[in-house]
Amino acid sequence: MPPTLLLIRHAQALHNVAGDWSIHDPPLSELGERQCKELQESLRNSQIGNEVELIVVSSMRRTLQTANIGLEWLIKEKGVKLLPDAGWQENADKPCDTGSSISTMAKEFPDFDFSTVDPLYPDKTSNLSSNPYASTRRAILARGQVCLQSLYSRPEKVIAVLSHSGFLRAAVCNRHFFNADWRVFDYDEERMKESKSRGEGVDGQGMFLLKEWKETEERGGGMGRSEIGVFGPETADFPPGVEEEETREVPARPSA
């Protein structure tokens, strides 16, 4: 049985405060650090938070910091494994959405194991036709599917994932996330079966699709701070003039 996914957006970072996308791989703001503590309190007081058996986190600074502070009790008290993963990074190739080298991150977060992070990280701009992290519609939607597929057959029953608002909304679950808010999803086996019958996805094997728990969907996230509703990919998510020519694209995700 596939795991339940506890999806979390990073807390507020400096680029969110200033609206300055030129800040490279920005750290959390003071408010962001407080939000992390609120996140920890919220999850610690929830049943699902205490059932987490694995933490997967984007390799960017703000997500790593959010995990380090907001999930501290899981990491240090319960010994839950944390797995940095380049796949869950943000969409754009602006400085604020481009990560730092793994050697830099390893120095900043010496307790985390970065040995399994794709050595291509943080490159998003070379070989656009084949780079899985390129800021293009094809690459972003395909990356979302790869990320969901990679977790589908894992043995853990509950996996927490710390990622970014744009990637989560456009390529993973079609939901808005406020800073440091969380939502809970199961794989939607029924819709995945229908998708496969229509020949969608890579090699016609169907799309990996999620279904949100009623509790977080109706409340607007576990902390009630996120916008309610379904929000798919938007034109603004994919910079014009960058998309490479494709003979076949991964289809846009069906509405949840």
C-alpha positions in Angstrom: 0.0 0.0 0.0 1.5 3.4 -1.0 2.3 5.9 1.8 0.3 8.8 3.0 2.2 12.1 2.1 2.4 15.0 4.5 3.3 17.9 2.2 4.8 21.0 3.8 5.8 24.3 2.3 8.9 26.0 3.7 8.6 28.9 6.1 9.0 32.5 5.1 12.4 33.3 3.6 14.1 36.6 2.9 13.0 36.8 -0.8 9.4 36.5 0.3 9.8 39.5 2.6 11.5 41.8 0.1 10.0 40.5 -3.1 13.6 40.3 -4.3 14.1 37.3 -6.6 17.8 38.2 -7.0 18.7 36.8 -3.5 20.5 33.6 -4.1 19.1 30.6 -2.2 17.8 32.8 0.6 17.6 31.8 4.3 14.6 32.0 6.5 13.5 35.4 7.9 13.0 35.9 11.6 9.3 35.5 11.0 10.1 32.3 9.1 11.9 30.9 12.1 8.9 31.6 14.3 6.7 29.9 11.7 8.9 26.8 12.0 8.2 26.7 15.7 4.5 27.0 15.1 4.8 24.3 12.5 6.4 22.0 15.0 3.8 22.7 17.6 1.0 22.0 15.1 2.4 18.7 13.8 3.5 17.6 17.2 -0.1 17.9 18.4 -1.5 16.1 15.4 -1.7 12.3 15.0 -0.3 12.3 11.4 2.8 14.3 12.5 3.7 11.7 15.0 3.3 8.9 12.5 6.0 10.2 10.1 8.6 7.6 9.3 10.6 9.4 6.7 11.3 13.1 5.9 12.1 14.1 2.3 13.3 17.6 1.8 14.2 19.9 -1.1 18.0 20.5 -1.1 17.5 24.3 -0.9 18.5 26.3 2.1 15.0 27.5 3.2 13.5 24.0 3.1 16.5 22.5 4.9 16.2 25.2 7.6 12.4 24.5 7.9 13.1 20.8 8.4 15.9 21.5 10.9 13.7 23.7 13.1 10.1 22.7 12.3 10.7 18.9 12.4 13.4 18.9 15.1 11.5 16.6 17.4 11.1 14.0 14.7 14.7 14.2 13.7 16.4 14.4 17.1 13.9 12.8 19.5 12.4 10.1 17.3 15.4 9.5 15.0 13.3 9.8 11.8 15.6 9.7 8.7 15.9 12.9 6.6 16.6 12.5 2.9 17.6 15.7 0.9 16.3 15.4 -2.6 17.0 17.7 -5.6 13.7 16.6 -7.2 11.6 18.7 -4.8 13.3 22.0 -5.4 11.4 25.1 -6.7 10.5 25.6 -10.4 12.2 28.8 -11.6 15.9 29.4 -12.4 16.0 32.8 -10.8 18.7 33.2 -8.1 16.1 32.8 -5.3 15.0 29.5 -6.7 18.5 28.2 -7.5 20.2 26.1 -4.8 23.7 26.2 -3.4 26.3 23.5 -4.0 25.9 20.4 -2.0 29.4 21.0 -0.5 28.1 24.3 0.9 24.9 22.7 2.3 26.9 19.9 3.9 28.9 22.5 5.8 25.8 24.4 6.9 23.9 21.2 7.8 26.5 18.7 9.0 23.9 16.4 10.6 22.2 15.8 7.2 23.4 13.2 4.7 23.7 14.7 1.2 25.3 11.7 -0.4 22.3 10.7 -2.4 21.5 14.1 -3.9 21.8 14.2 -7.7 25.3 15.6 -8.5 23.7 17.7 -11.3 22.1 19.9 -8.6 21.8 22.9 -8.5 22.2 23.3 -12.3 18.9 24.3 -14.0 20.1 26.0 -17.1 22.4 23.7 -19.1 21.1 21.2 -21.7 17.5 22.3 -21.4 16.3 19.5 -23.5 17.5 16.8 -21.1 18.0 18.7 -17.7 15.3 17.3 -15.3 15.4 20.6 -13.3 15.0 23.0 -16.2 12.5 25.7 -15.7 10.2 24.5 -18.5 6.7 23.1 -18.5 7.8 19.7 -19.8 10.6 19.3 -17.2 8.6 20.7 -14.2 5.5 18.5 -14.8 7.7 15.4 -15.5 9.7 16.1 -12.3 6.5 16.1 -10.3 5.6 12.7 -11.7 9.1 11.4 -11.0 8.9 12.6 -7.4 5.5 11.0 -6.8 6.6 7.8 -8.4 9.8 7.6 -6.3 7.7 7.6 -3.1 4.8 5.4 -4.3 6.5 2.1 -3.5 8.4 3.1 -0.4 7.8 0.9 2.7 7.0 3.8 5.1 3.4 4.4 5.9 3.7 8.2 6.3 6.3 10.4 4.6 6.7 14.1 5.3 7.9 16.2 2.3 9.2 19.8 2.6 9.1 21.6 -0.7 8.0 24.9 -2.4 4.7 26.5 -3.2 5.1 26.7 -7.0 6.3 23.1 -7.5 3.7 21.7 -5.1 0.9 23.5 -6.8 1.9 23.1 -10.5 3.4 19.6 -10.5 2.3 17.7 -7.4 -1.1 18.4 -5.9 -2.7 21.5 -7.4 -3.1 23.3 -4.0 -1.9 26.6 -2.6 0.3 26.4 0.5 0.9 29.3 2.9 4.4 29.5 4.4 5.0 26.6 6.8 1.5 25.2 6.3 0.9 21.5 5.7 -1.6 19.3 3.9 -2.2 15.5 3.9 -2.7 13.4 0.8 -3.1 9.7 -0.3 -2.4 8.4 -3.7 -5.7 8.4 -5.6 -5.7 4.8 -6.9 -9.0 5.1 -8.7 -8.1 8.1 -10.7 -4.6 6.7 -11.4 -6.3 3.6 -12.8 -8.5 5.8 -15.0 -5.4 7.7 -16.2 -3.7 4.6 -17.2 -6.7 3.4 -19.1 -6.5 6.6 -21.1 -2.8 6.0 -21.9 -1.6 9.1 -20.0 1.7 9.7 -18.4 5.1 8.3 -19.3 4.9 5.4 -21.8 1.1 5.4 -21.3 1.4 4.0 -17.8 -0.8 6.6 -16.2 -0.3 9.6 -14.0 0.6 9.5 -10.3 -2.3 11.5 -8.7 -3.1 12.5 -5.2 -6.3 13.0 -3.2 -6.2 15.4 -0.2 -7.6 14.4 3.2 -10.9 16.1 3.9 -9.6 17.6 7.1 -6.9 19.7 5.5 -8.8 20.4 2.3 -11.8 21.9 3.9 -9.7 23.8 6.5 -7.2 25.3 4.1 -4.2 23.3 5.4 -3.4 21.8 8.7 -2.9 25.2 10.2 -5.8 26.8 8.3 -3.6 29.4 6.6 -3.7 28.3 3.0 -6.2 29.2 0.3 -9.0 26.7 -0.2 -9.5 25.2 -3.7 -7.9 23.5 -6.6 -5.2 25.5 -8.5 -3.4 23.9 -11.4 -0.4 25.0 -13.5 -0.6 28.6 -14.8 1.0 30.2 -17.8 3.2 32.4 -15.5 4.7 29.2 -14.0 6.7 28.6 -17.2 8.8 31.4 -18.6 8.0 32.2 -22.3 10.7 31.6 -24.9 12.5 29.0 -22.8 10.5 25.9 -23.6 12.4 23.5 -25.8 10.9 21.7 -28.7 9.4 18.4 -27.7 8.0 15.5 -29.8 6.0 14.4 -26.8 5.2 16.1 -23.5 3.9 14.8 -20.2 0.3 15.9 -20.3 -1.0 18.5 -17.8 -2.3 17.1 -14.6 -6.0 16.5 -14.5 -7.8 18.7 -11.9 -8.0 17.1 -8.5 
